[in-house]
Structures are given as structure tokens and as C-alpha cells.
Amino acid sequence: MIKSKKVLALLSIGLFAFMSTLDGSIVNIALPTISRELGVGMQEVTWTVTVYLVVISGLLLLFGRLGDLMGKTTIFRYGTLIFTVGSLLAGFNFGLSFLIVARIVQAIGAAMTMSNSFGITSMISTPSTRARSMSIIAMFVSLGLISGPAVGGVLLQFLPWSYIFWLNVPIGIIAAAVGHSVLPRETQSTHIKEVDIIGASQLFLLIVVLFLSLNSLQSLGYASTLTWLGLFITVMLFIWFIMTERRVKHPLLALAIFKNKLFNISVISSLLVFTSSACNNILMPFYLQNYRHFTAGFSGLLLMSIPAAMFIFAPISGVLSDKLNKEVITIVGLTGLVISQFGYIVFHAESTFIWLIGTFILNGAAAGLFQSPNNALVMENVTHQYFGIAGSLNALARNMGFVLGTVLATTLLFISMSTQLNRHVTDYVPQHPEVFLNGMHFAFYVSLGLILVAWCLVAYRLWRNSGHIAK
């Protein structure tokens, strides 16, 4: 592919990565407004976010497999159109039920694009430029994270909440038009009948039960019988799914892909890093606004330094990774994340502005250094025929990391606070700020443990690729 077409193709992919992250952050900000104007409670309106995450996670592997069978570009293009139509529908104020259906349409389109974006990026890049290409996608994701709060605040101040969805429509049309002319064309080599519908249904059911169980863990606590019953059913569904995939002729998830230890390490490391990142996303607003009594606006500005640093360091990481050793860059990034976790652990009532912003910038820079080369390594450790499923697994690891991290952070925080106060706690307790600080530190110790596990895995990957062990 000539250079100009490659740039436009990456632009098309990046725009949809930008929209998905922008959409998520804007919707979270708009939930109180939507709740008020639709006349429903906050608990009900949060289903517009939950349903979106569940549908995306449940369909990622299916569309990754369809990308391998029908062509990754084909699935991506259909996804761009469906996501844009869903965004248009979501803006019509026809009640909560209609909004949830529109969010499902959006999620289907998002799953189609997310599951094949890594595969297409790998197709249009040579091994020597793959990390750089991945870094461009990471930049768009960071830009969406940065822009979301600001763009959402401006739109909600001057326009109805519908425009937070309608903003996607012109961007989606432009991205789809550009993608139609520059994305690589593939020849369909197999038949749609080879899709494992039974496995796809089992996986979707597994994801739904897992989400409901984790939601129960947050709302009812770890001592709830319903929570443990849901987690038990999740395990049984997972075993059933694996048994099905081992038996069917054309499985949804080719288990042979997991025979490559380097691929497994890359995906697991991504899951651990995103789980840790979600812990930070949940705990820091509590710390800044409730514990330190900063305004929401000032807290938002401070936290924007994390994606801003990612935006700057992701392309630097991509260039370095293509010229140097990708494994070395990932371990440098993880080392930065380890140091940043220690920074969070020592936050206290009088931590200086320099200490706060320095920790946030280090966190974002380290994450930017890690993600681009690790994404490239995920794709380099599989053959071309598995690009779709490998990319969708990587996207699923990212989604599940955010979900697991959210549950982990809140569960650890409230378990610690409940233990200290000898009563069940599910919210910040203004009368005992020190109880929150201790609980936050406890959660960050566990988050540090996750990053250390990822560090050890990546160190082993570096050692293995250095020739000490035969692949």
C-alpha cells in the first residue's frame, strides 16, 4: 500500500477509535441530564452504559472470526455504517427503551470495528512499521479520552443531550467514506456457514452472566449468595464454551492460537494493565473531589494529564519500538507504571500539586510506552489467518480489564472501609476521611501487584525472545 493511502487508512481506523472513546466519556457525563429529561432514575439510565459494554464484549470474538472468514475490511466497513446509524437513532428522545435499543445498535457497530482494527492495521503495515502504526491508533484513543469531558461539557451547556450522539454522525460519514476508498480489499476465502453460532451464543451468555455477577458483587457485596451463584454459573459456562470449541469443526475461538506463549503473555499483560488503569480511573475522582475537596472541574483538568501524556508518548513509543526492541520498550513502560503505583500509594491529605501531577504524567507516559509495542507484539505472534481473532481478543482484554478493574477497585475499597468501621460501607464516609485513604491505599497495593505480575511476564517474554529458550 502506498504511503498516502496507508495514512488515510489509519486515519479512518483512528477516527472510529476516537469516536468510541469520546462516546463513552461523553455519555458518562450526560447521565444525570439524560436521567432528568427522560424522567428515570440514575440506576435505570446507567443501563445505557452497561448494555453498551456487555454487547461489545459479547460480540468481539464473533466479529473477529467473521473478519477472518469474510474479510476484516468488509466487517469493519459494515461496522462503521451500523455505528453511525446507531448514533443517529440514539439522539432521538423517544424514551429510555428506545435509547437502550439504539445503544445496542451502536455497540454492534463498535464491536465490528474494534475487533478488526488491529488486524487491518497489521495488514497495511510491515513488521518494521507496525508499532508506529499501532501508536497512531493509540493517539486517537488518547485524544478521545482528553476531549470527552470538555466536548461533553460544552455540548450539554448549549445543546440538548441528543447532540452527544449526533456528533458521531458527520465524523462517522467522513471516516466511512475515506475507509471505503483506501482500506485494503480482501478476497473471501471461506463460507459464512463456517461461523460457530453455538459457540458465539455460549460466549455471549457467558459475558452477560459475568457482567451481572460483577454488578451484583458491587451492589450486594462479596457475601451475597446471588453473587457467588452467578460466578459459579460463569465458570460452568466457560467450561461448556471451551468443550464446544474443542469439539466443533470450525470453532469461534481457534484454541490453537493459545499454543503460542508469547501471544498469551502479550494479551494477559494487556488485561492486567487495563485492570490497573481502571482502578485508577475509579479511585482518583473520590480522592480528589471527596478527600481533597477539589472542584470537579479542577479534578478533571488534573486527570486529563494522564491521557495527554499518553497522547504524547504513544507515537514516541511507536518510533522507538520499530527501531529498537519492542520487548525492551514494553518493560520500560511497565517499570514506569510500577513507579507510578508507588506514587499513588503514598498520596495523603497534603500531597503537593507537583507530586500529584507528576504521578499522573508518569502513569500516562508509561502506559503510552507500553501499549503500542505490546499491541504490535500481539499481532506479530500469530499468522495472517488469525489476525481477526487475535485483534478481537486484544480488544476483549482491554474491555474486560476496564470492567474487572472497576469492580476490583470498588470492592477492595469498600471491603477495607467496612472492616475499619465494623459495618457495611458502600460509599464515601465524610466523617472518617482517613478510612477512605487507607482503603484507597489497600486497593493500590493490589493494583501494584497486578502490574508486577505483568512486569514479570514481559521480562520472561524478553528473556525468551533473546534466545535463551527455543520458541
Residue pairs with C-beta under 8 A, 6 or more apart in sequence:
1 9
1 124
1 184
5 182
6 124
6 125
6 133
8 178
8 181
8 182
9 120
9 124
9 179
9 182
9 183
9 184
10 121
10 124
10 133
10 136
10 137
11 175
11 178
12 80
12 175
12 176
12 178
12 179
12 182
12 183
13 76
13 113
13 117
13 120
13 121
13 137
13 179
14 136
14 137
14 139
14 140
15 140
15 171
15 172
15 174
15 175
15 178
16 79
16 80
16 83
16 110
16 113
16 117
16 172
16 175
17 114
17 117
17 137
17 140
17 141
17 144
18 140
18 141
18 143
18 144
18 147
18 171
19 83
19 144
19 168
19 171
19 172
19 175
20 110
20 113
20 114
20 144
21 140
21 141
21 144
21 145
21 148
22 144
22 147
22 148
22 151
22 167
22 168
23 87
23 106
23 164
23 165
23 168
24 49
24 52
24 148
25 144
25 145
25 148
25 149
25 152
26 148
26 151
26 152
26 155
26 164
26 167
27 48
27 49
27 52
27 164
28 49
29 148
29 149
29 152
29 153
29 156
30 152
30 156
30 161
30 164
31 42
31 45
31 46
31 48
31 49
32 42
33 156
33 161
34 45
34 48
34 99
34 161
35 41
35 42
35 44
35 45
37 93
37 160
37 161
38 45
38 93
38 95
38 96
38 99
40 96
44 96
45 96
47 96
47 100
48 96
48 99
48 100
48 103
50 211
50 215
51 100
51 103
51 104
51 107
52 103
52 104
52 106
52 107
52 110
53 107
53 211
53 399
53 402
53 403
54 107
54 207
54 208
54 211
55 103
55 104
55 107
55 108
55 111
56 107
56 110
56 111
56 114
56 399
57 207
57 211
57 396
57 399
57 400
57 403
58 203
58 204
58 207
58 208
59 107
59 108
59 111
59 112
59 115
59 204
60 111
60 114
60 115
60 392
60 393
60 395
60 396
60 399
61 115
61 200
61 203
61 252
61 253
61 389
61 392
61 393
61 396
62 111
62 195
62 200
62 203
62 204
62 252
63 75
63 79
63 111
63 112
63 115
63 116
63 392
64 115
64 116
64 119
64 388
64 389
64 390
64 391
64 392
64 393
64 395
65 195
65 196
65 200
65 252
65 253
65 388
65 389
65 392
66 75
66 192
66 195
66 388
67 74
67 75
67 76
67 115
67 116
67 119
67 387
67 388
67 391
67 392
68 119
68 385
68 386
68 387
68 388
68 389
69 188
69 189
69 190
69 191
69 192
69 194
69 195
70 188
70 190
70 192
71 185
71 186
71 187
71 188
72 116
72 119
72 120
72 123
72 186
72 387
72 388
72 391
73 116
73 120
73 183
73 184
73 185
73 186
74 186
74 188
75 112
75 115
75 116
75 388
76 112
76 113
76 116
76 117
76 120
76 179
76 183
77 176
77 179
77 180
77 183
78 109
78 112
79 108
79 109
79 110
79 111
79 112
79 113
79 116
80 109
80 113
80 172
80 175
80 176
80 179
81 109
81 172
81 176
82 105
82 106
82 108
82 109
82 112
83 106
83 108
83 109
83 110
83 112
83 113
83 168
83 172
84 109
84 168
84 169
84 172
84 173
84 176
85 105
85 109
86 102
86 103
86 104
86 105
86 106
86 107
86 108
86 109
87 106
87 165
87 166
87 167
87 168
87 169
87 172
88 165
88 166
88 169
89 98
89 101
89 102
89 105
90 99
90 102
90 103
90 105
90 106
90 162
90 165
91 162
91 163
91 164
91 165
91 166
92 98
92 102
92 162
93 160
93 162
102 165
114 392
114 395
115 388
115 391
115 392
115 395
116 388
116 391
116 392
117 137
117 391
117 395
118 134
118 375
118 378
118 379
118 387
118 390
118 391
118 394
118 395
119 379
119 387
119 388
119 390
119 391
120 183
120 184
121 130
121 133
121 134
121 137
121 379
122 130
122 379
122 387
122 391
123 184
123 384
123 387
124 133
124 184
125 132
125 133
127 380
128 322
129 322
130 322
130 376
130 379
130 380
131 317
131 318
131 321
131 322
131 326
131 329
131 372
131 373
131 375
131 376
132 315
132 318
132 319
132 321
132 322
132 372
133 318
134 318
134 371
134 372
134 373
134 375
134 376
135 314
135 315
135 316
135 317
135 318
135 319
135 321
135 372
136 315
136 318
137 375
138 310
138 314
138 318
138 368
138 371
138 372
138 375
139 311
139 314
139 315
141 310
142 307
142 308
142 310
142 311
142 314
142 368
143 307
143 311
145 307
145 310
146 304
146 307
146 308
146 311
149 300
149 304
151 167
152 164
155 163
155 164
155 167
156 164
194 250
195 250
195 252
196 244
196 245
196 248
196 250
196 251
196 252
198 244
198 248
199 241
199 244
199 245
199 248
199 251
199 252
199 253
200 252
202 237
202 240
202 241
202 244
203 241
203 252
203 253
205 237
206 234
206 237
206 238
206 241
209 230
209 233
209 234
209 237
210 230
210 234
211 403
212 230
213 227
213 230
213 231
213 233
213 234
214 403
214 404
214 407
216 224
216 226
216 227
216 230
217 224
217 227
217 231
217 407
217 411
218 407
218 410
218 411
219 426
220 226
220 227
221 227
221 414
221 424
221 426
222 411
222 415
242 255
244 251
245 251
245 252
245 253
245 255
246 255
253 389
254 386
254 389
257 263
257 382
257 386
257 389
257 390
257 393
258 264
260 381
260 382
261 464
261 471
262 377
262 381
262 461
262 464
262 465
262 471
263 378
263 381
263 382
263 390
265 457
265 458
265 460
265 461
266 374
266 377
266 378
266 381
266 394
266 461
267 378
267 393
267 394
267 397
268 397
268 454
268 457
269 330
269 334
269 374
269 454
269 457
269 458
270 371
270 374
270 375
270 378
270 394
270 397
270 398
270 401
271 397
271 398
271 400
271 401
271 404
272 401
272 450
272 451
272 453
272 454
272 457
273 334
273 337
273 367
273 370
273 371
273 374
273 401
273 450
273 451
273 454
274 397
274 398
274 400
274 401
274 402
274 405
275 401
275 402
275 404
275 405
275 408
275 447
275 450
276 337
276 341
276 405
276 447
276 450
276 451
277 367
277 401
277 402
277 405
278 401
278 402
278 403
278 404
278 405
278 406
278 408
278 409
279 405
279 408
279 409
279 443
279 444
279 446
279 447
280 306
280 344
280 363
280 447
281 402
281 405
281 406
282 405
282 406
282 409
282 410
283 344
283 409
283 413
283 440
283 443
283 444
284 299
284 303
285 299
285 303
286 413
286 428
286 436
286 440
287 347
287 436
287 437
287 440
288 294
288 298
288 299
288 302
288 303
289 295
289 296
289 299
290 428
290 430
290 433
290 436
291 349
291 428
291 433
291 436
291 437
291 440
292 349
294 302
302 356
302 357
302 360
303 360
305 357
305 360
305 361
305 364
306 360
306 361
306 363
306 364
306 367
307 364
308 364
309 360
309 361
309 362
309 363
309 364
309 365
309 367
309 368
310 364
310 365
310 367
310 368
310 371
311 368
312 365
312 368
313 364
313 365
313 366
313 368
313 369
314 368
314 371
314 372
315 372
316 368
316 369
317 329
317 333
317 368
317 369
317 370
317 371
317 372
317 373
318 372
318 373
320 329
321 329
321 372
321 373
321 376
325 462
326 373
326 374
326 376
326 377
327 373
327 377
327 458
327 461
327 462
327 465
328 462
329 369
329 370
329 373
330 369
330 370
330 373
330 374
330 377
330 458
331 455
331 458
331 459
331 462
332 369
333 366
333 367
333 368
333 369
333 370
333 371
333 373
334 366
334 370
334 451
334 454
334 455
334 458
335 366
335 455
336 362
336 363
336 365
336 366
336 369
337 363
337 366
337 367
337 370
337 451
338 448
338 451
338 452
338 455
339 362
339 366
340 359
340 362
340 363
340 366
341 444
341 447
341 448
341 451
342 448
343 355
343 358
343 359
343 362
343 363
344 359
344 440
344 444
344 447
345 441
345 444
345 445
345 448
347 355
347 356
347 359
347 437
347 440
347 441
348 437
349 433
349 437
374 458
375 394
377 461
378 390
378 391
378 393
378 394
379 387
379 390
379 391
379 394
381 390
382 390
408 443
408 446
408 447
409 443
409 447
412 439
412 442
412 443
412 446
413 436
413 439
413 440
413 442
413 443
414 425
414 426
414 439
415 439
416 435
416 438
416 439
416 442
416 443
417 425
417 429
417 435
417 436
417 438
417 439
418 424
418 425
420 432
420 435
420 438
420 439
421 429
421 432
421 435
425 435
428 436
429 435
429 436
463 469
464 471
